[in-house]
């Protein structure tokens, strides 16, 4: 085979993969437009350790900043988090954009667990 034949086959495979990706994305967008949650949060919790000691620190307890948050957010909806000062509003927001690691629970954006994302993939979700 000539180099051009290899190149055109490679290009055809690349175009096929890209078409499949776009079709999958279009199917996904239709599902979310039809009412499937874009953001799913289950059992979200954040506990900050309380330590004692200067040199030999040991954990003596934990502050439960957030404990057991569940909600779904669909396309076109807006989420407002309200509450008293110190109730965990900012902590929830930080966990949603993965600036803070949850102690437990899951955050799914368009069906994908964001705790497994990093780098460019995480940056794309944050936008």
KOLGU-159139 format. One record per residue: residue in one letter; z, y, x of N, C-alpha, C in turn. Coordinates in steps of 0.001 Angstrom, whole numbers, plus 524288, in hexadecimal, padded with zeros to 5 digits. Atoms other than C-alpha are relative to their C-alpha. Layout:
AZYXZYXZYX
...
***
This chain:
X800007FB628033F80000800008000080000804D680366
X800227FB077FD437FD7B80DC38042E804F3803187FED4
X7FB617FCB68009D807FA817B8805BF7FFFE802CE7FABC
X800607FD3C804FB8030581F007F9AB801A27FC8B7FB76
X7FE838039780434804D0812E77F12B805E87FF617FFCF
X7FA46800617FFD5812F58116E7F5C080271804F67FDCE
X7FDEE7FAFD801C38155A81FD57F3707FF7F800AA7FA28
X800B57FF5B805A280FAA81FA37E5BD803617FC217FCF6
X7FC78803B7802978176F813667E23A805938021C80013
X7FAC47FDC37FF7B823B6819BF7E74E800AD804867FC25
X7FFE17FB8B8039182083825FC7DF88800487FE207FA57
X7FFEB8021F8055381DF981DEB7D33F805697FDDA7FEAD
X7FAB180206800EF82B26817007D4BD803D68047F7FF31
X7FC8A7FB7B8007C831F38240D7D6AE7FF4A802A07FAB1
X801127FD998051182B49829BB7CAAE802117FC9F7FB8F
X7FDEA80393803F882F0381DA57C2D2805E48006E7FF89
X7FA467FF688000F83D4C81EE77C6BE8018C805307FD80
X7FEDB7FAD68022583D2482D607C3697FF1D8000F7FA16
X8010F80043805A0836F682AB47B610804517FD017FD2C
X7FBC58030E8026184144820577B32380505803357FFC5
X7FB4D7FCB57FFE884C15829C27B7207FFBA804357FBC7
X8009E7FBED803F2846A7834867AE66800637FDCB7FA7C
X7FFA580276805298452A82B317A2DE805A67FEA67FEC1
X7FA8180152800C08531F826877A4B980322804E77FEC1
X7FD3B7FB1B800E8857F18348D7A56A7FEC6802237FA90
X8017E7FE2C80535850498383279919802C07FCD07FBCC
X7FD3C8035F803BA8561B82C78791E6805BD801847FFBE
X7FA7F7FE7F7FFB3863A7830787966B800E5805357FD39
X7FF6D7FAE28027E861B283E9F792127FF9C7FF817FA14
X80076800D3805A285D47839F878499804F97FDA67FDC6
X7FB2880274801D186973831837835F804578040F7FFA2
X7FBE87FC088001E8723F83D14786B47FEF7803FE7FBBD
X801507FC698043786AEE845E677D43801577FD9C7FAB8
X7FEE5802BD804E486D5883B94772C6805D97FF5E7FF01
X7FA6E8001C8011087C0883D27773EF8034B7FCC0803A4
X7FCFC802FC7FC3187FFC8347A77F42802FE803E58036B
X7FCFF7FC487FCD288AED83AFC787337FD88800F08055F
X801C57FE9C7FAC48869C8423779368804837FF43803D1
X7FB54800767FCC78947984266798A9804047FCB87FD0F
X7FC058036D8024989E4883784795EB804A87FFCC803B8
X7FB3C800087FCD98AC3B838A979AD0803E07FC4C7FD6D
X7FC5D803EF8020B8B5C982D5C7993C804B27FF6D8039C
X7FB2D8010D7FD288C3F582C5279D78800CC80341804E0
X7FFBE7FCB17FB5B8C308837A97A6F8805A68018C8012A
X7FAAC7FEAF7FE5D8CFA5839AF7AE947FFF98020080596
X7FF2F7FE0E7FAB08D413841357BA81805D7800A4800CC
X7FA777FFC17FEAA8E18883F1E7C05080070801DC805A1
X7FF197FDF77FAC38E5EF8471E7CC048052B7FDD980202
X7FB2F8025B7FDF68EFF48405E7D4C3804238041980166
X7FB887FCE27FE438FD738463B7D6E0802427FD3E804BD
X7FE0D802737FB379020B843D77E4B8805258027D801A9
X7FB037FE317FDF190EFC845397EB97800187FEEE805DB
X7FFB1800B37FA5B911B7847027F9FB7FC0D80357802D7
X803757FCAC7FCE490BCB84F3B804B27FCBA7FCB6803BB
X802C5803397FC32908428455E80F357FE1D7FAF87FD75
X80159804E3802A89088A838A3807AC7FFB5800FF7FA23
X800AC7FED88058F9030C83C6F7FA927FF9A7FAF17FCEF
X800858047F8037F904CC832CE7EFAA7FF68802077FA71
X800F17FE65805629003E833A67E1B9804B57FE8E7FCB0
X7FB69800E58034A90B88835387D83E7FEB8800937FA37
X801A27FF588056B903C7837887CBD57FA868023B7FFC7
X805307FDB4800B78F7AD83DC77C6408001C803DF7FB80
X800C27FC448043B8F3E7849747BE097FB157FE507FD23
X804848018F803298EAF8845357B2F97FD57804F07FDFB
X802C87FB3C801798E1C6850DE7B27E7FC6F7FF057FB58
X8038880198804398D828849D17A988801007FA3E7FF0C
X7FEDD8057B801228DAA383D167A27C7FD6A7FE4C7FAE8
X802708025C8049A8D19B835C07992B7FC478037B7FCFD
X803D57FCA38029E8C69783F557962F7FB277FCCF7FEAB
X804B2802AF801F18BB6A839BE78DEF7FCC5803DD7FCD0
X8037D7FD05803688AF8E840C0788417FA597FEA080139
X805A9800777FF658A0CB840207865B7FDB28056B7FF24
X802BE7FB11800A1897A184BAF787B57FA337FEC57FF66
X80585801068011E88A0B84B20781A37FCBC804E780114
X803897FBA27FF1D87E24853AD783DD800C38043C7FBEE
X7FF617FB9E8039287F9A8613077DE7805AA8015D7FED0
X7FA777FEEF800EE88E738604577D5E802458031280492
X7FD237FD197FC02897BD86913784D28059F7FE267FFE8
X7FA98801C87FF928A500864BF789B78037780482801AF
X7FC107FC287FE848B0A486DD778A118051B7FD28800F6
X7FAF3802647FECB8BD48869B97909980410804547FFB0
X7FBFA7FC05800C78C9068717578BDF8055F7FD9180095
X7FAA4801E17FF828D77E8705078E6380355803D180307
X7FC3D7FCB97FD3B8E38087614794907FEC580033805D1
X8006E7FF9B7FA578E41187A757A28E8025F7FB228027E
X7FDFE804997FD408E59986EB27AB767FF547FADC7FD2A
X8008C804E1802FE8E13E864977A16B7FBB67FC668020E
X803F4803667FDB68D5EF85F4D7A9AF7FA628016D7FECA
X805557FE638015D8CA15866D97A4B37FC7780048804CF
X803247FF6D7FB378C53186A697B24A7FF547FACF802C9
X80057805237FD7D8C82485CD17B7697FBD97FCAD7FD55
X80413802DD802D78BFB3856C47ACAC7FAA58020C8019B
X805097FDAF7FE868B4AC860477AFDC7FE6A7FE5D80582
X80131801957FAA18B59385D117BE5B7FE697FA4580048
X801738058C7FFFA8B50E84E7B7BB927FA9B7FF337FD9A
X8051A8008D802878A92E850427B2B47FB8180117803BD
X804257FED67FC318A152856077BDF58010E7FD6B80540
X7FEAF803467FB7D8A76984CA07C7C2801F480325804AF
X7FD667FD167FBD48AEB0857017CF87805767FDD1800ED
X7FAE2802887FFBA8BB3B84F837CCE27FF327FA517FE71
X800868059E8010B8BC3A840AA7CD2F804077FE5E7FBDE
X7FC36801C6803EB8C25683ADE7C0CC803697FB8F8021B
X7FC99804657FEBB8CDF2831CC7C2597FDFE7FB217FD3B
X8024E80451802F78C7DE8295E7B7C07FC5F802407FBDE
X803A07FE6B804148BD9D829C07AD227FA6880031801F3
X805907FFC37FEAC8AEE482B087ACC07FD86804E47FDBB
X803307FB9D801C28A56B8364F7AB987FA5F7FE3C8008F
X80578801A17FFF189796832947A7D07FC9A8048C7FE3A
X803DA7FC0B8015388C6C83C587A7F87FAD77FD327FF18
X804C6802BC8019188087837227A0BC800477FA3B80174
X7FF41805957FF3388622829727A203801637FE6480581
X7FEF38014F7FA8A8888782A267B0B38056D801DE80190
X7FABE7FEBE7FE2789632829C07B66E7FF8B803B3804A7
X800AF7FC277FBCD896F3836257BEB4803817FEFC804AE
X7FC8E8010F7FB8C8A1D0830B27C74A7FD197FD428046A
X80316802BE7FC1089763828D77CE707FBDE8038480281
X804047FC717FE0A88EC1834B57D101802008033E80495
X7FEB37FC767FBB688E7383D007DD367FB0E802E38019E
X804737FD277FDDA885B6846A97E4257FC7C8026A7FBED
X803EC7FDA7803768794184A877DD2B800997FE467FA5A
X7FF6C801F58055987BB8841DE7D15780473802D57FD39
X7FB8D7FD3C8024A888EC848407CEF67FEA5805BC7FF11
X801977FA898009088334855CC7D1127FC7E800AB7FB35
X8037C7FFC880489878B8852F77C6D8803157FFA77FAEA
X7FCC28008D804B08830F84ECB7BCEC803048050A7FEFF
X7FCF97FB2B8009A88AF985B227BF697FCC08046C7FDB7
X803667FBE08021C87F4B863967BBE67FF817FF447FA3B
***
